[in-house]
Amino acid sequence: MVAPSFPLFNLPQKNLKDVFCNMSVIQQTCISLISEKTRNLVREFHIFKQLQVCLDFIFLPDYHFYLKGSAKFIFIPHNRKFIARSSSGEHSNYSVPQFDAKSWLKHLIYIFNVTEIHSLRSRFFDWDLREPRLKMPKECLKNLKILNLSIGFTNKISLVVELYSAFQHIKKFSLRQYSHKPLDSTLLLELRHLLSKTNQQLCLNINLPLNELLLTSCSSIDIHRTQLTDKDINVFLKHWFAGLKPELEHFRVRKDGPAFNQKTILKGIPHEFASIGRKFKLFEMDSQVGGIDIDLGQDIKATLVFNHKPGIADFSVAVHNSKYFFC
């Protein structure tokens, strides 16, 4: 005997929500495709409130839509189909012919009631610089807060500027150049538009000259690859410590090669070596001891550290009583 169908949507709202609460992210995505009513119910119940949304726009029109929480869920659109899988092993393929990649993205943002994107990554290569690559993220995400925006490029930066300019609320901006060619005057002029914007954190993996570094406006600067010399760093620190960059609270430079010359970097900057017994931690670094203290005036101090591992040099400084310095 075949059991009669169960009228799920005739249940009272509270009982219906209890049923949805026992569904996984993938199951809720499946049920949201049944009708406009189920689509709205998934959004209304908003069960997965602690999920972090991460988007990878690497090879459009395909992209990865990550939901990070108690389990990790990945949604990948491909050829009008959608693949979903979780870290627990759950797996599903959706086939909705009328949905393209853009429709899927809008659908997921809607049903999970997304108000901010934890991280958005994209890459622009010289052989694939096309305006259509920008349309989907610009149109689907334009009203959302972007906490971490990460963009890679080779030797052209125009689309990087355009994508960055599409968003109003960016907490951390990371820029990486895949080519090791120096930036010419045209690229530097375009880059200046990005660096002069106000971000809380700026992470750069490019050959950045001193003049462009001085144009930045943020609380944290982290440079992974740079043409800055020890003398350039000294000049930058003097500008900062003289009060010309009051918004800056953290500065870090990492490079491949020999150790930084402490004498050159600290030349003309009053400083004192702290006790070797003092323990502290700087932003995104392991615990440190000692350090070099700088008096910035008005009872404000900053601490510098130099680290060197085989082939990698690291210099970092953070202001006390900021979120980048921990005692």
C-alpha positions, 0 to 999 in steps of 0.5 A, a space after each residue: 500500500 502506497 502511503 498518501 502524500 503528506 500536506 507539508 505546507 498545510 502545517 502551522 507556521 511554527 511546525 513548518 519552521 521546525 521541519 525546515 530546521 531539520 534540513 541541511 543547507 543543501 536540502 533547503 536549497 532544493 526545496 527553495 526551487 519548488 515554488 515561489 512560496 518555498 523560496 520565500 519560506 527559506 528566506 523568511 525562516 533564515 535558519 542558518 544565521 551564522 554562515 559566512 558567504 565567500 565567493 570566488 569569481 575566477 573563471 566566469 561564468 562559473 564561480 564558487 559560492 561557499 557557505 562556511 559555518 558548522 559545515 562547509 557548503 560549496 555551490 558551483 554553477 556549470 553549464 546551466 547545472 548547479 553542483 552542491 556539496 558539503 564537508 560532511 559528504 552530502 552531494 547534490 546536482 540541480 538541473 534548472 534549465 531556466 537558471 544561468 549562473 547569474 540567476 543562481 547567484 541571485 537565488 542563493 543571495 535571496 534565500 539565505 538573506 545575505 547582507 554581507 560577503 565575507 570574502 570576494 575573490 577575482 582575477 583578471 588576466 591580460 588574455 581575458 579582459 572582458 567587460 562581461 566578466 564584471 557584470 554579474 558581480 556588479 549587478 548581484 552584489 552592488 548593495 552588499 557589504 564586502 568585508 574582504 575583497 581580493 583581486 589578482 591581475 597581470 599587467 592591466 588594472 583597468 577592470 580591477 579599478 572598475 570592480 573595486 569601484 562597484 562596492 561601497 563598503 570594503 573592510 580589507 582590500 588585497 591586490 596581487 600582481 601575477 607579473 613581476 614587471 614594474 608598474 609603468 606610469 599609466 598603471 601607477 596612475 590607475 593604482 593611485 585611484 585605489 590606494 587613495 580610497 579609505 579601507 581599514 586594511 590594505 594588503 598588497 603583493 605588488 612592486 609599490 614605490 614610495 610615492 604611491 605608498 604615501 598616498 594610502 589611507 587606511 589603518 593597516 598596510 601589509 606589503 608582501 612584495 615591494 621595490 621599497 628600499 630600507 631607506 624608503 621605509 625609513 622615509 615612510 616611517 618618518 612621515 608617519 611618526 611625524 603625524 602625517 598619517 594619523 589613521 595608520 596603526 599597523 605597517 608590515 613589509 615582507 620580502 624575499 631576500 636578505 634581512 632588513 637593515 635595522 640601522 638604515 630603517 631606524 636612522 633619525 628615529 628616536 627609539 629604545 629597545 624594550 626588555 627581552 622579557 616583555 611578551 607581546 603579539 602583533 597583528 597576524 604574527 606569532 608571539 614576540 619578545 622585547 621589540 623596539 619602542 617608538 614614542 609618537 607623542 601624546 602618550 602614544 607608543 608603537 613597537 617595531 619588530 624585525 624577523 628573518 627566516 632563511 630567504 624571507 625578511 619581515 618588518 612590522 610595527 603597530 601602535 599600542 592600544 590599537 587592535 593590531 597590538 596585543 600585550 
